[in-house]
């Protein structure tokens, strides 16, 4: 894979390199896998697999996975363990990733409203690292405020994105409802019709975030579900994502067919 356009071709990448890698993936028609890691062993396993397949990779910690990284003996009052675990995982990944010869995006997964103290703690670490090194500790973070109404979701994301944009950091946000349960966001009992985000709603995210920075992606629902479930329980409609792109292209009179960066979430008929 020719990645000569990257300033940093191995190890954790940040800023413009993250955006340019996503643009390259769009151009070549491939997705970049995001792997949740909970220990040095899972980090190494994911890096080995990516290296052996000559592939860039996204390594991410969830709130629960970050607490596990800190150790089961650490109390998580005020997200202390989750903050410490995520930060220690970030430093470990930064130190070991260059050894594997591939670009790595260092990300965090699913921060719901009740977990915002975790997000605040990680951004504090990002800003401290930025002050010393000129780049944030993490490449990107995810806010999952899909349990909130759309206005609250988008406005809260915009507030945090203002802070992140000062470090040229990427934001992933979730709009609509991804079924199932993950990290305390439980959508196991929503109506199936609610599992599909409209193009208008997705474009509302674009209108709110794009004036702040172009460095964001949208996890929109197309019937996908977190967790393990039997095939046929959910109808996946990935064509909806194409409708999001077409709608945004029309609104923007864009020359590109893919003006949005979109994210797939969920197990999608994984039965094991």
C-alpha positions as MATLAB code, in Angstrom:
seq = 'XXXXXXXXXXXXXXXXXXXXXXXXXXXXXXXXXXXXXXXXXXXXXXXXXXXXXXXXXXXXXXXXXXXXXXXXXXXXXXXXXXXXXXXXXXXXXXXXXXXXXXXXXXXXXXXXXXXXXXXXXXXXXXXXXXXXXXXXXXXXXXXXXXXXXXXXXXXXXXXXXXXXXXXXXXXXXXXXXXXXXXXXXXXXXXXXXXXXXXXXXXXXXXXXXXXXXXXXXXXXXXXXXXXXXXXXXXXXXXXXXXXXXXXXXXXXXXXXXXXXXXXXXXXXXXXX';
ca = [
       0.000    0.000    0.000;
       1.546    3.293   -1.084;
       1.226    5.802    1.736;
       3.777    8.359    0.568;
       1.247   11.135    1.226;
       1.566   10.575    4.998;
       4.045   12.676    6.933;
       4.323    9.832    9.475;
       4.088    6.429    7.829;
       4.451    4.233   10.895;
       3.190    4.508   14.439;
       0.401    6.747   15.732;
      -0.706    9.370   13.216;
      -2.576   12.587   14.003;
      -4.093   15.671   12.395;
      -3.815   16.014    8.632;
      -2.399   12.486    8.331;
      -5.630   11.048    9.760;
      -7.777   13.018    7.330;
      -5.563   12.174    4.361;
      -5.639    8.467    5.243;
      -9.450    8.547    5.347;
      -9.522   10.360    1.991;
      -7.245    7.673    0.565;
      -9.566    4.961    1.884;
     -12.509    6.711    0.220;
     -10.630    6.976   -3.067;
      -9.580    3.320   -3.056;
     -12.910    2.021   -1.713;
     -11.892    0.313    1.511;
     -12.732    0.672    5.210;
     -10.234    0.812    8.060;
     -11.008   -1.641   10.889;
     -11.312   -0.345   14.444;
     -10.253   -2.835   17.137;
     -11.083   -2.430   20.820;
      -8.060   -3.219   22.979;
      -8.000   -3.942   26.714;
      -4.391   -4.935   27.413;
      -0.899   -4.958   25.949;
      -1.635   -8.456   24.610;
      -4.666   -7.339   22.612;
      -2.747   -4.321   21.318;
       0.063   -6.555   20.057;
      -2.344   -9.071   18.492;
      -4.131   -6.327   16.549;
      -0.871   -4.728   15.442;
       0.523   -8.063   14.264;
      -2.591   -8.759   12.201;
      -2.493   -5.298   10.633;
       1.232   -5.552    9.877;
       0.848   -8.997    8.322;
      -1.888   -7.648    6.062;
      -0.010   -4.422    5.292;
      -3.005   -2.457    6.535;
      -3.530    0.710    8.554;
      -5.560    0.145   11.698;
      -7.586    2.001   14.310;
      -6.865    0.933   17.901;
      -9.405    2.115   20.438;
     -10.320    1.775   24.087;
     -13.856    1.815   25.406;
     -14.699    3.233   28.814;
     -14.913   -0.261   30.307;
     -11.911   -1.517   28.375;
      -9.850    1.444   29.548;
     -10.741    0.696   33.178;
      -9.643   -2.903   32.614;
      -6.352   -1.639   31.139;
      -5.769    0.266   34.395;
      -6.310   -2.888   36.449;
      -9.226   -4.444   38.267;
      -7.942   -3.178   41.597;
      -8.389    0.499   40.643;
     -11.637    2.162   41.714;
     -13.504    3.955   38.944;
     -15.148    6.715   40.963;
     -15.336    9.839   38.789;
     -13.947    7.716   35.898;
     -10.511    7.639   37.540;
      -9.643    4.147   36.282;
     -11.069    4.737   32.808;
      -9.106    7.961   32.380;
      -5.869    6.447   33.698;
      -6.328    3.264   31.662;
      -7.040    5.109   28.411;
      -4.060    7.413   28.903;
      -1.711    4.548   29.805;
      -2.942    2.561   26.789;
      -2.267    5.581   24.582;
       1.295    5.925   25.832;
       1.909    2.185   25.429;
       0.522    2.160   21.878;
       2.562    5.224   20.966;
       5.728    3.527   22.192;
       5.198    0.129   20.541;
       3.300    0.927   17.323;
       6.283    2.252   15.289;
       7.866   -1.187   15.620;
       5.145   -2.676   13.413;
       5.718   -0.454   10.375;
       2.092    0.611    9.768;
       0.077    3.771   10.467;
      -2.139    3.574   13.556;
      -5.049    5.813   14.485;
      -5.370    6.008   18.267;
      -9.065    6.346   19.100;
     -11.585    5.968   21.938;
     -15.009    4.374   21.617;
     -18.575    5.231   22.696;
     -18.697    8.016   25.254;
     -22.300    8.479   26.387;
     -23.530   11.568   28.268;
     -23.111    9.911   31.663;
     -19.476    9.139   30.766;
     -18.497   12.703   29.813;
     -16.129   13.012   32.823;
     -14.079   10.268   31.123;
     -14.024   12.329   27.926;
     -13.030   15.472   29.851;
     -10.141   13.630   31.506;
      -8.822   12.355   28.189;
      -9.040   15.812   26.622;
      -7.083   17.190   29.577;
      -4.381   14.619   28.772;
      -4.550   15.554   25.085;
      -4.063   19.224   25.848;
      -1.149   18.550   28.182;
       0.509   16.372   25.539;
      -0.218   18.976   22.852;
       1.427   21.680   24.931;
       4.588   19.572   25.158;
       4.680   17.879   21.738;
       2.530   19.980   19.401;
      -0.007   17.195   18.864;
      -2.733   15.537   20.984;
      -2.100   12.253   22.777;
      -4.991   10.565   20.941;
      -5.649   10.845   17.215;
      -9.401   10.986   17.749;
     -12.300   10.363   20.098;
     -15.918    9.242   19.763;
     -18.946   10.868   21.358;
     -22.028    8.641   21.386;
     -24.892   10.858   22.526;
     -27.447    8.946   20.474;
     -29.618    8.454   23.567;
     -30.168   12.233   23.624;
     -32.430   14.156   21.259;
     -30.763   15.260   18.032;
     -30.436   18.909   19.066;
     -28.720   18.060   22.367;
     -26.532   15.469   20.655;
     -25.311   17.798   17.920;
     -24.864   20.875   20.127;
     -22.851   18.951   22.743;
     -20.658   17.445   20.037;
     -20.077   20.903   18.577;
     -19.035   22.241   21.989;
     -16.448   19.506   22.467;
     -15.351   19.703   18.839;
     -14.411   23.364   19.327;
     -11.977   22.217   21.998;
     -10.636   19.338   19.908;
     -10.225   21.394   16.728;
      -7.601   23.555   18.436;
      -5.408   20.433   18.393;
      -6.440   19.417   14.844;
      -8.005   16.325   16.406;
     -10.622   14.068   14.794;
     -14.131   13.566   16.203;
     -16.455   10.639   15.539;
     -20.061   11.206   16.554;
     -23.097    8.922   16.478;
     -26.507   10.095   15.290;
     -29.601    7.924   15.239;
     -29.845    4.594   16.993;
     -27.522    1.629   16.663;
     -29.356   -1.345   18.137;
     -28.167   -3.643   20.909;
     -26.068   -2.584   23.893;
     -22.518   -1.335   24.284;
     -20.795    0.547   27.106;
     -24.000    1.431   28.874;
     -25.874    2.650   25.799;
     -28.783    0.212   25.646;
     -30.979    0.233   22.543;
     -32.055   -3.400   22.717;
     -35.761   -2.611   22.886;
     -36.203    0.192   20.340;
     -38.557   -0.240   17.394;
     -36.844   -1.573   14.290;
     -37.955    1.433   12.231;
     -35.908    3.650   14.562;
     -32.668    1.956   13.473;
     -32.355    4.048   10.304;
     -31.016    7.626   10.287;
     -32.461   10.041    7.721;
     -30.247   11.939    5.231;
     -31.630   15.217    6.586;
     -30.482   14.375   10.110;
     -27.031   13.347    8.932;
     -26.679   16.557    6.953;
     -27.702   18.575   10.028;
     -24.587   17.146   11.713;
     -22.468   18.242    8.763;
     -23.873   21.780    8.870;
     -23.118   22.082   12.588;
     -19.615   20.610   12.617;
     -18.063   21.579    9.278;
     -17.660   25.284   10.174;
     -15.533   24.181   13.140;
     -13.242   21.736   11.319;
     -13.465   19.208    8.462;
     -12.056   16.491   10.732;
     -15.132   14.524   11.764;
     -16.995   11.355   10.873;
     -20.590   10.297   11.423;
     -21.782    6.914   12.679;
     -25.262    6.835   11.147;
     -27.689    3.977   11.706;
     -28.613    1.702    8.795;
     -30.165   -1.138   10.792;
     -26.874   -2.217   12.352;
     -26.758   -3.670   15.849;
     -24.143   -4.072   18.577;
     -23.619   -7.493   20.081;
     -24.358  -11.083   19.076;
     -27.709  -12.003   17.549;
     -29.252  -14.444   15.097;
     -29.224  -13.672   11.354;
     -32.469  -12.205   10.075;
     -33.392  -10.384   13.282;
     -32.366   -7.072   11.754;
     -32.536   -5.875    8.162;
     -29.335   -4.077    7.188;
     -29.795   -1.294    4.646;
     -26.289   -0.067    3.746;
     -27.795    1.617    0.678;
     -29.038    4.268    3.131;
     -25.427    5.397    3.552;
     -25.283    6.037   -0.179;
     -28.430    8.130    0.173;
     -26.706   10.192    2.874;
     -23.810   10.859    0.520;
     -26.087   11.731   -2.405;
     -28.188   14.098   -0.283;
     -25.111   15.885    1.072;
     -23.574   16.094   -2.402;
     -26.740   17.737   -3.732;
     -26.967   20.200   -0.839;
     -23.312   21.159   -1.195;
     -23.197   20.969   -5.021;
     -20.060   18.987   -4.352;
     -17.920   17.486   -7.103;
     -17.086   14.481   -4.946;
     -19.493   11.564   -4.598;
     -18.466   11.099   -0.969;
     -18.558   14.421    0.884;
     -19.167   12.659    4.208;
     -16.967   10.360    6.296;
     -19.240    7.549    7.528;
     -18.639    4.864   10.152;
     -20.041    1.318   10.379;
     -20.858    0.083   13.874;
     -22.067   -3.243   15.200;
     -21.776   -6.982   14.884;
     -24.136   -7.270   11.911;
     -25.157  -10.946   12.139;
     -22.124  -12.238   14.000;
     -23.427  -15.343   15.805;
     -20.422  -16.501   17.812;
];
